[in-house]
Amino acid sequence: MNATQAAPLTNTGLAYRSDGYRNYVIISLMLLYTLNFIDRILIGVVAQPIIEEFKLQDWQFGLLSGFGFALMYTVMGIPIARLAERMNRVKIIAASVILWSLMTALCGIAGSFIALLVFRIGVGIGEAGLTPAANSIISDYFPPRSRARAIAIYTMGITLGGVLANAFGGPITELFSWREAFLALGVPGVLFGLIFLFTVEEPPRGYADPPTATKPHKMGITETVQELSGKRSFWINMIAAALVAFVGYGVSNFQVAFFQRVHEMSISEVTLQIAVPLGLAASFGAFFTGYLTEKLSGRYPNVVAWLPGVMLIICVPLYWIGFTTGSVPFALTALLFAAVLHYGYLGAQYTICQGVASPQSRATAVALFLFIVNLIGYGCGPLVMGIASDLLMNADLAASQFAAELTGQICKGKPEELIATLGAAKADACLTASAEGLRWSMIYIVGIFFVAGALYIHVCKTLQKDLVAKMS
């Protein structure tokens, strides 16, 4: 009797703990994910000041904001996830939050491009510990029918993080500098990590899964890969999500710089008038799509896949309008609708990912998923966007009347410095080429959403066969 009582309960098919406590846990995880993305996105908010101070090419900033972070984020994700399969996930999450918050604050004292790159790598190592463990915890607190909504709430941290990074990062940078923005937004994460550590309970593994689901047992990484190898839905979902992330991170990391260059807005004007509304629209899109998926899943079992697929396809022409128009209000209107449609995929990617994996392999499955998604999306998206921007900028300069005198490197720096060193006419040619290069790189790359949307629709063919527990 005592041995039975001491054993952790699994496969009950019930939600773990009370409604109020589950809400506290999912909101806490969402807040940590918000901090995760504040610290991750902030560098894109202050892109132009950093580019101007260190006189970086756009590809260098793409390396700094994307690949420099994503490499260690993806490499460390799998070993940390393996620890999460065996150790206390709450402690792993808390330690990760504290580490990435400290490294974010250190970015504010970086004296060179290399130092900033090193601290960004540190942020990536810390942030690798959150999402695999968080997805595993969510699946143990919430039964299958409630996971789409719970994960949608969790993933709201992505867009809310963007909102807060812009709402505070832009004004702080304008009042002080980009360095103070990193310090002000990095330090509070340490406190949040400690609060999470002492207030959230580690749930029994597999508790909320139905009795028909696979019983939890330890699995090695080789077994996990073997299990997933036959799940086509997992791999198609991963490719689709990687393509969406490739575009999304490329656009978001250069979005503030785009409006500063093309529409000649100040950093606080862009963040408060453009980026914050877009972040709120994206949050609404993520939550509403998750809510709609839960309501429709009983009638349309594959809605979790085809709904975001259709939304991604529809958002492409809206992005094109937003990037080509010369009217800021019209651009904002088009981009608001595009953001709602674009970010509806967030809950779907995790719901499908952990839905096709057994309880004992979910953290590792999510880590494998994130390894590819972030290496391709976060690692390559900003870098390719920067390379395309530089190439198109140089093409614009080559077609100008100053082709023999101007290069991309010569054209880097603050506008007032360019005017002082090159003269008004040449400085204007530099600034115009920089703006148009970035504009057209964003227009071309956003077309990849067509492919990603089609892949999500294609997932419907195998999803029901691959799911461990049905969503209905």
C-alpha positions in Angstrom: 0.0 0.0 0.0 2.8 2.5 1.0 4.8 1.6 -2.1 1.7 2.2 -4.3 1.0 5.5 -2.7 4.6 6.7 -3.1 4.7 5.8 -6.8 4.0 8.8 -9.1 0.7 8.7 -10.8 0.8 8.4 -14.6 -1.7 8.1 -17.5 -4.7 9.3 -15.5 -6.1 11.3 -18.4 -6.9 14.1 -15.9 -5.5 17.6 -15.4 -2.9 17.9 -12.7 -3.7 20.0 -9.6 -6.5 22.6 -9.4 -7.6 24.9 -12.2 -6.2 28.0 -10.4 -2.8 26.4 -9.9 -2.6 25.2 -13.5 -3.4 28.7 -14.6 -0.6 30.0 -12.4 1.8 27.6 -13.8 1.0 28.3 -17.5 1.0 32.1 -16.9 4.3 31.7 -15.1 5.8 29.8 -18.0 4.4 32.4 -20.4 6.0 35.2 -18.4 9.3 33.4 -18.5 9.0 32.9 -22.3 8.2 36.6 -22.5 11.4 37.4 -20.7 13.1 34.9 -23.1 12.0 36.8 -26.1 12.6 40.3 -24.6 16.2 39.4 -24.2 16.3 37.6 -27.6 14.6 40.4 -29.6 16.0 43.4 -27.9 19.1 43.3 -30.2 16.8 43.8 -33.2 15.1 46.8 -31.5 18.5 48.5 -31.1 19.8 47.3 -34.5 20.5 50.6 -36.1 22.4 52.2 -33.2 24.6 49.1 -32.9 25.2 49.0 -36.7 26.1 52.7 -36.7 28.3 52.6 -33.6 30.4 49.6 -34.7 30.0 50.4 -38.4 28.7 46.9 -39.3 27.6 45.5 -42.6 24.0 44.1 -42.4 25.4 40.6 -42.8 27.6 41.2 -39.7 24.5 42.3 -37.7 22.7 39.2 -39.0 25.5 37.1 -37.7 25.4 38.9 -34.3 21.6 38.8 -33.9 21.0 35.4 -35.5 23.6 32.8 -36.0 25.8 33.9 -33.0 22.9 33.3 -30.7 21.3 30.3 -32.5 24.4 28.1 -32.8 24.8 27.5 -29.0 21.1 27.7 -28.5 20.6 24.8 -30.8 23.7 22.8 -29.8 22.9 23.1 -26.0 19.2 22.4 -26.5 19.5 18.6 -26.8 21.8 17.9 -23.9 19.7 20.1 -21.6 16.5 18.4 -22.8 18.1 15.0 -22.0 18.6 16.4 -18.5 15.0 17.5 -18.4 13.9 13.9 -19.2 15.6 12.7 -16.0 16.0 15.7 -13.6 13.7 18.3 -12.0 12.5 20.4 -14.8 11.5 23.4 -12.6 15.1 23.7 -11.4 16.5 23.5 -14.9 14.1 26.3 -16.1 15.0 28.5 -13.1 18.8 28.1 -13.7 18.3 28.8 -17.4 16.4 32.0 -16.8 19.0 33.4 -14.3 21.9 32.6 -16.7 20.4 34.2 -19.8 19.3 37.3 -17.8 22.8 37.9 -16.5 24.3 37.5 -20.0 21.8 39.9 -21.5 22.8 42.5 -18.9 26.5 42.0 -19.8 25.7 42.8 -23.5 25.2 46.4 -22.2 28.9 46.7 -21.3 30.3 45.1 -24.5 33.0 47.3 -25.9 33.4 45.6 -29.3 31.6 43.5 -31.9 33.4 40.4 -30.6 32.5 41.0 -27.0 28.9 41.5 -27.9 28.9 38.3 -29.9 30.4 36.4 -27.0 27.7 37.6 -24.6 25.0 36.8 -27.2 26.3 33.3 -27.3 25.9 33.2 -23.5 22.3 34.3 -23.9 21.7 31.4 -26.3 23.1 28.9 -23.9 20.8 30.0 -21.1 17.7 30.3 -23.3 18.2 26.7 -24.6 16.9 25.4 -21.2 13.4 26.8 -21.2 11.2 25.5 -24.0 11.9 21.7 -24.0 11.4 21.5 -20.3 8.4 23.8 -20.4 6.6 21.8 -23.1 7.2 18.6 -21.1 5.7 20.2 -17.9 2.7 21.5 -19.8 1.9 18.1 -21.2 1.9 16.7 -17.6 -0.4 19.5 -16.2 -2.9 19.5 -19.1 -4.7 16.6 -20.8 -4.5 16.4 -24.7 -7.8 18.2 -25.3 -6.5 21.3 -23.4 -3.0 21.4 -24.6 -3.5 23.5 -27.8 -4.9 26.3 -25.7 -2.3 25.9 -23.0 0.6 25.9 -25.5 -1.0 28.9 -27.3 -0.9 30.8 -24.0 2.7 29.8 -23.4 3.7 30.9 -27.0 2.1 34.3 -26.4 5.4 35.0 -24.7 7.0 35.2 -28.1 4.9 38.1 -29.2 4.5 39.7 -25.8 8.3 39.6 -25.5 8.5 41.5 -28.7 6.0 44.1 -27.5 7.8 44.7 -24.2 11.3 44.7 -25.8 10.0 47.5 -28.2 7.9 49.3 -25.6 10.8 49.7 -23.2 13.9 49.1 -25.4 13.1 51.9 -27.9 12.4 54.7 -25.4 15.3 53.7 -23.1 17.7 53.7 -26.1 16.5 57.1 -27.2 16.7 58.6 -23.7 20.1 57.0 -22.8 21.7 54.5 -25.2 21.3 50.9 -26.4 23.6 49.8 -23.5 21.2 50.9 -20.8 18.4 49.1 -22.6 20.2 45.8 -22.2 21.0 46.4 -18.5 17.4 47.5 -17.7 15.7 44.6 -19.4 18.2 41.9 -18.5 18.5 42.2 -14.7 14.8 41.6 -13.7 15.0 38.1 -15.1 17.1 36.9 -12.2 14.2 37.7 -9.7 11.6 36.0 -12.0 13.8 32.8 -12.1 14.0 32.6 -8.3 10.2 33.1 -7.9 9.5 30.3 -10.4 11.9 28.0 -8.6 10.2 28.4 -5.2 6.5 28.5 -6.3 6.0 25.9 -9.1 5.7 22.2 -8.4 7.3 19.5 -10.6 4.4 17.3 -11.9 4.6 13.5 -12.3 5.6 12.5 -15.8 2.8 11.4 -18.1 0.2 12.3 -15.4 -2.3 14.0 -17.8 -2.0 11.5 -20.7 -4.9 9.1 -21.1 -4.6 5.4 -20.0 -4.3 4.3 -23.6 -1.1 6.4 -24.1 2.4 4.8 -23.8 3.5 4.4 -20.2 6.5 6.5 -19.2 9.9 4.9 -19.1 13.4 6.1 -19.7 14.5 6.4 -23.4 17.9 7.3 -24.8 18.3 9.8 -27.6 18.7 7.0 -30.2 15.4 5.5 -29.1 13.7 8.9 -29.3 15.0 9.5 -32.9 13.9 5.9 -33.8 10.4 6.6 -32.4 10.1 9.9 -34.4 11.6 8.5 -37.6 8.3 6.9 -38.5 6.3 10.1 -37.7 6.1 12.0 -41.0 4.0 14.7 -39.3 6.9 15.5 -37.0 9.4 16.1 -39.8 7.0 18.0 -42.1 6.0 20.2 -39.2 9.6 20.8 -38.4 10.5 21.9 -42.0 7.4 24.2 -42.2 8.2 25.8 -38.8 11.8 26.2 -39.8 10.8 28.1 -43.0 8.4 30.3 -41.0 11.1 31.1 -38.4 13.6 31.8 -41.2 11.3 34.5 -42.6 10.0 35.7 -39.2 13.4 36.1 -37.5 14.8 37.7 -40.6 12.0 40.3 -40.8 11.7 41.0 -37.0 15.5 41.5 -36.5 15.5 44.2 -39.2 12.0 45.5 -38.8 12.9 48.6 -36.7 15.9 49.3 -38.9 13.6 49.1 -41.9 11.2 51.9 -40.7 14.2 54.0 -39.5 15.8 53.7 -43.0 12.8 53.7 -45.3 10.4 56.0 -43.5 13.0 58.1 -41.5 11.4 57.5 -38.2 13.1 57.7 -34.8 13.7 54.5 -32.8 11.0 55.4 -30.2 8.5 56.3 -33.0 9.1 52.9 -34.7 8.9 50.9 -31.5 5.9 52.6 -30.0 3.9 53.3 -33.1 4.8 50.3 -35.3 6.5 47.5 -33.4 4.3 47.5 -30.3 1.0 47.3 -32.2 2.4 44.6 -34.4 3.5 42.6 -31.4 0.0 42.9 -29.9 -1.6 41.8 -33.1 0.8 38.8 -33.3 -0.1 37.9 -29.7 -3.8 38.0 -30.6 -3.2 35.8 -33.6 -1.3 33.2 -31.6 -4.0 33.1 -28.8 -7.0 33.3 -31.1 -5.8 30.5 -33.4 -5.1 28.3 -30.4 -8.6 29.0 -29.0 -10.2 28.4 -32.4 -8.2 25.2 -32.9 -9.5 23.8 -29.5 -13.1 24.7 -30.4 -13.0 23.2 -33.9 -10.8 20.1 -33.2 -13.8 17.9 -32.3 -15.4 18.6 -35.7 -12.2 19.1 -37.8 -9.4 16.9 -36.3 -6.7 18.3 -38.6 -7.6 22.0 -37.9 -4.3 22.4 -35.9 -2.4 21.9 -39.2 -4.5 23.3 -42.0 -5.7 26.5 -40.3 -2.2 28.0 -39.8 -1.2 26.8 -43.3 -4.0 28.8 -44.9 -3.2 31.8 -42.7 0.5 31.8 -43.7 -0.4 31.8 -47.4 -2.9 34.7 -47.0 -0.4 36.9 -45.1 2.1 37.1 -47.9 0.4 39.7 -50.1 -0.3 41.7 -46.9 3.4 41.8 -46.1 4.2 42.9 -49.6 1.8 45.8 -49.3 3.3 46.8 -46.0 6.8 46.8 -47.3 6.2 48.6 -50.6 3.8 51.4 -49.7 5.2 54.9 -48.9 2.4 55.5 -46.4 3.2 54.6 -42.8 -0.4 54.3 -41.7 -1.3 52.1 -44.7 1.9 50.0 -44.0 0.9 49.6 -40.4 -2.7 48.5 -41.3 -1.5 45.8 -43.8 1.2 44.6 -41.4 -1.2 44.3 -38.5 -3.4 41.9 -40.4 -0.3 40.1 -41.7 0.9 39.6 -38.1 -2.3 38.1 -36.9 -2.2 35.5 -39.7 1.5 34.9 -39.6 1.8 34.1 -35.8 -1.2 31.7 -35.7 1.2 28.9 -36.4 3.0 29.2 -33.0 0.7 27.0 -31.0 0.4 24.5 -33.9 4.1 23.8 -34.2 4.4 22.7 -30.5 1.1 21.0 -30.4 2.0 18.8 -33.3 5.6 18.3 -32.1 4.8 17.0 -28.6 1.5 15.4 -29.7 3.3 12.8 -31.8 5.9 12.0 -29.2 5.5 9.7 -26.2 5.6 11.3 -22.7 9.1 10.1 -21.9 10.6 11.6 -25.1 8.7 14.9 -25.4 11.4 17.2 -24.0 14.0 15.6 -26.4 11.5 15.7 -29.3 11.0 19.4 -28.7 14.8 19.9 -28.4 15.4 18.1 -31.7 12.6 20.2 -33.3 14.1 23.4 -32.0 17.6 22.4 -33.0 16.5 22.4 -36.7 14.0 25.2 -36.5 16.4 27.6 -34.7 19.5 26.7 -36.7 17.7 27.3 -40.0 15.3 30.0 -38.7 17.1 32.0 -36.2 20.6 31.1 -37.3 20.2 31.6 -41.0 17.2 34.0 -41.3 18.8 37.2 -40.1 22.1 36.3 -41.7 20.6 35.7 -45.1 18.4 38.8 -44.8 21.5 40.8 -44.0 23.5 39.3 -46.9 20.6 40.0 -49.3 20.3 43.5 -48.0 24.0 44.2 -48.5 23.9 42.7 -52.1 20.9 44.7 -53.1 22.4 47.9 -51.5 25.6 47.4 -53.4 23.6 46.9 -56.6 21.8 50.1 -55.9 25.1 51.9 -55.4 26.5 50.4 -58.5 23.6 51.9 -60.5 24.0 55.4 -58.9 26.0 58.3 -60.3 28.6 57.7 -57.5 29.2 54.1 -58.5 33.0 54.6 -58.7 33.2 56.2 -55.3 30.8 54.5 -53.0 30.8 51.0 -51.5 28.7 49.4 -48.8 31.4 49.7 -46.2 32.0 53.4 -47.0 28.3 54.0 -46.6 28.2 52.7 -43.0 27.9 55.0 -40.1 25.6 57.6 -38.6 23.8 59.9 -41.1 25.5 63.1 -39.7 28.9 61.4 -39.9 28.2 60.4 -43.6 27.2 64.0 -44.5 30.3 65.4 -42.8 32.7 63.0 -44.5 31.0 62.4 -47.9 28.8 65.5 -48.5 25.1 65.7 -48.7 24.6 64.2 -52.2 26.8 61.1 -51.6 25.4 60.6 -48.1 21.9 60.7 -49.6 22.9 58.0 -52.1 24.2 55.9 -49.3 21.1 56.2 -47.2 18.8 55.5 -50.1 20.7 52.4 -51.2 20.7 51.1 -47.6 16.9 51.6 -47.3 16.1 50.1 -50.6 18.4 47.1 -50.2 16.7 46.2 -46.9 13.2 46.8 -48.3 13.6 44.5 -51.3 15.4 41.8 -49.3 12.3 41.6 -47.0 9.9 41.6 -49.9 11.7 38.7 -51.6 12.2 36.5 -48.5 8.7 36.8 -47.2 7.5 34.9 -50.2 8.8 31.7 -48.5 5.6 31.7 -46.5 3.8 30.2 -49.5 5.9 27.1 -49.2 5.6 26.9 -45.4 1.8 27.2 -45.6 1.5 24.4 -48.2 3.6 22.1 -46.0 1.3 22.7 -43.0 -1.7 21.8 -45.1 0.2 18.6 -46.3 0.7 17.6 -42.6 -3.0 16.7 -42.5 -2.3 13.5 -44.5 -0.4 11.8 -41.7 -1.3 13.7 -38.5 -4.1 11.5 -37.1 -2.0 8.4 -37.7 1.0 9.9 -35.9 -0.6 11.4 -32.8 0.0 9.6 -29.5 -3.2 11.0 -28.0 -6.1 12.4 -30.1 -7.0 16.1 -29.6 -10.7 15.6 -29.7 
